Amino acid sequence: MPQEQREFVYEGRPASTTGDFTTLTVPIGTIVEEIAKEVFGGCFAFGVEFVDEVADRDDYVLAIEGDMQEFVYAYTKVIEQGFDEENVEVWITPELTIAFAVKAFKRSGELVLDKTYDSGLRAGESYMVTGRPAERINRTLHATLHALMLQLADDIRPLLIGECRITDLEARN
């Protein structure tokens, strides 16, 4: 993961009219790095190392390159009215979509995985009032990226048969 990707900070407005006066600033590069270290560090006995490029290196079992393709977030307003129009409740649900492309290479340079991981629309925990809506998106972002990284780990497990031992993630959940 090149240094500029690790330092990437997303800044933008939601794709919804709800909250469109706000701007989200989130260090996506740092978040991806932290979650990847957690997930893959738990999979491999010798952990994970982030480098700018793998050229001229042969001290790894698998090199994984990722590229964020999509990050869209929104706040959806849900109005629960029922039969009593005087007791209307308005709930806000943070939602996002993430997609990132991944390529994985064996030490020989052979491409063994070329896949895009797409979260689809993911909803976070609904709330009525908060002074920190960005924190709600941030929680949903962390959970979604973690789930996608676990999918990636499951996909690379069969590619590593005979190369190394990989921890069973099922036992960790």
C-alpha positions as CSV (number, residue, x, y, z in Angstrom):
1,M,0.0,0.0,0.0
2,P,1.8,3.1,-1.2
3,Q,2.3,5.8,1.5
4,E,-0.1,8.3,-0.3
5,Q,-2.9,5.7,0.0
6,R,-2.1,5.1,3.7
7,E,-2.4,8.8,4.2
8,F,-5.6,9.3,2.2
9,V,-8.3,11.3,4.0
10,Y,-11.7,11.3,2.5
11,E,-13.6,14.6,2.7
12,G,-17.1,15.0,1.2
13,R,-20.8,15.5,1.7
14,P,-23.4,12.7,2.0
15,A,-25.3,11.5,-1.1
16,S,-28.6,12.3,0.8
17,T,-30.4,15.5,1.4
18,T,-30.5,14.6,5.1
19,G,-27.3,15.9,6.5
20,D,-26.2,17.5,3.2
21,F,-25.0,20.6,5.2
22,T,-22.3,18.4,6.8
23,T,-19.0,17.3,5.5
24,L,-17.4,14.0,6.6
25,T,-13.7,13.9,7.0
26,V,-12.3,10.4,7.6
27,P,-8.8,8.9,7.3
28,I,-9.8,6.0,5.1
29,G,-6.2,5.0,4.4
30,T,-5.3,4.7,8.1
31,I,-8.6,2.8,8.8
32,V,-7.9,0.3,5.9
33,E,-4.3,-0.2,7.2
34,E,-5.5,-0.8,10.8
35,I,-8.2,-3.2,9.9
36,A,-6.0,-5.1,7.4
37,K,-3.3,-5.5,10.1
38,E,-5.8,-6.8,12.5
39,V,-7.5,-9.3,10.2
40,F,-4.3,-10.5,8.3
41,G,-2.1,-10.2,11.4
42,G,-4.4,-12.8,13.0
43,C,-4.3,-15.0,9.9
44,F,-0.5,-15.3,9.4
45,A,2.0,-16.4,12.1
46,F,4.5,-13.8,11.0
47,G,1.9,-11.0,10.7
48,V,1.5,-8.5,7.9
49,E,3.8,-5.7,6.7
50,F,2.8,-2.6,4.7
51,V,5.3,-1.6,2.0
52,D,5.1,0.9,-0.9
53,E,5.9,-1.9,-3.4
54,V,7.1,-5.5,-3.5
55,A,9.5,-5.2,-6.3
56,D,12.8,-6.9,-5.5
57,R,11.4,-8.5,-2.4
58,D,11.0,-12.2,-1.8
59,D,10.4,-12.4,1.9
60,Y,6.6,-12.7,1.7
61,V,4.1,-15.5,1.1
62,L,1.4,-13.4,-0.5
63,A,1.3,-9.7,-1.6
64,I,-2.1,-8.0,-1.6
65,E,-2.8,-4.8,-3.5
66,G,-6.0,-2.9,-2.9
67,D,-7.6,0.0,-4.6
68,M,-10.7,1.8,-3.2
69,Q,-13.2,2.0,-6.1
70,E,-16.2,3.5,-4.3
71,F,-17.2,5.1,-1.0
72,V,-20.6,6.6,-0.8
73,Y,-22.4,7.5,2.4
74,A,-25.8,8.9,3.3
75,Y,-28.2,9.5,6.1
76,T,-31.7,8.1,5.6
77,K,-34.6,9.6,7.5
78,V,-37.3,7.2,8.7
79,I,-40.5,8.7,10.2
80,E,-42.4,6.5,12.5
81,Q,-45.9,8.0,12.9
82,G,-48.3,5.2,13.6
83,F,-51.9,6.2,14.5
84,D,-50.9,9.1,16.9
85,E,-49.9,12.0,14.7
86,E,-48.8,14.0,17.8
87,N,-46.1,11.5,18.7
88,V,-44.1,11.4,15.5
89,E,-40.6,9.9,15.9
90,V,-37.9,10.7,13.3
91,W,-35.0,8.2,13.1
92,I,-31.8,8.7,11.1
93,T,-29.9,5.7,9.7
94,P,-26.4,6.0,8.5
95,E,-25.8,4.1,5.3
96,L,-22.8,3.5,3.1
97,T,-21.5,1.5,0.1
98,I,-17.8,0.5,-0.3
99,A,-16.1,-1.3,-3.1
100,F,-12.5,-2.1,-3.5
101,A,-10.5,-4.0,-6.0
102,V,-7.9,-6.5,-4.8
103,K,-5.1,-8.3,-6.6
104,A,-3.0,-10.9,-4.8
105,F,0.3,-12.3,-6.0
106,K,2.4,-15.2,-4.9
107,R,6.1,-14.8,-4.3
108,S,6.7,-16.0,-7.9
109,G,4.8,-13.0,-9.2
110,E,1.8,-15.1,-10.2
111,L,-1.5,-13.3,-10.0
112,V,-3.8,-15.6,-7.9
113,L,-6.7,-13.3,-7.1
114,D,-8.2,-10.4,-9.0
115,K,-11.6,-9.5,-7.4
116,T,-13.7,-6.5,-6.4
117,Y,-15.3,-6.7,-3.0
118,D,-18.5,-4.7,-2.9
119,S,-20.4,-4.2,0.4
120,G,-23.7,-3.3,-1.2
121,L,-25.7,-0.9,0.8
122,R,-24.9,-1.3,4.5
123,A,-26.9,0.4,7.3
124,G,-25.6,1.4,10.6
125,E,-27.4,1.8,13.9
126,S,-30.4,4.2,13.7
127,Y,-30.6,7.1,16.1
128,M,-32.9,10.0,17.0
129,V,-30.5,12.8,17.9
130,T,-26.8,13.0,17.8
131,G,-24.3,15.9,17.8
132,R,-21.8,13.6,16.0
133,P,-23.4,12.0,12.9
134,A,-19.9,11.4,11.4
135,E,-19.1,9.1,14.2
136,R,-22.1,6.9,13.2
137,I,-20.8,6.7,9.6
138,N,-17.3,5.9,11.0
139,R,-18.7,3.0,13.0
140,T,-20.5,1.6,10.0
141,L,-17.4,2.1,7.8
142,H,-15.2,0.1,10.3
143,A,-17.7,-2.7,10.6
144,T,-18.2,-2.9,6.8
145,L,-14.4,-2.8,6.0
146,H,-13.8,-5.5,8.6
147,A,-16.4,-7.8,7.1
148,L,-15.0,-7.3,3.6
149,M,-11.4,-8.0,4.8
150,L,-12.7,-11.2,6.4
151,Q,-14.2,-12.2,3.0
152,L,-10.9,-11.5,1.4
153,A,-9.1,-13.7,4.0
154,D,-11.5,-16.5,3.3
155,D,-10.9,-16.2,-0.4
156,I,-7.1,-16.3,0.0
157,R,-7.1,-19.3,2.4
158,P,-7.4,-22.0,-0.4
159,L,-4.8,-20.2,-2.5
160,L,-2.2,-20.8,0.2
161,I,-2.5,-24.5,0.7
162,G,1.0,-25.9,0.8
163,E,2.5,-22.4,1.0
164,C,1.8,-21.6,4.7
165,R,-0.6,-22.3,7.5
166,I,-3.4,-19.8,7.9
167,T,-5.5,-19.4,11.0
168,D,-9.1,-20.5,10.9
169,L,-11.1,-17.3,11.1
170,E,-14.3,-19.2,11.9
171,A,-12.8,-19.9,15.4
172,R,-12.0,-16.2,15.9
173,N,-15.6,-14.9,15.3
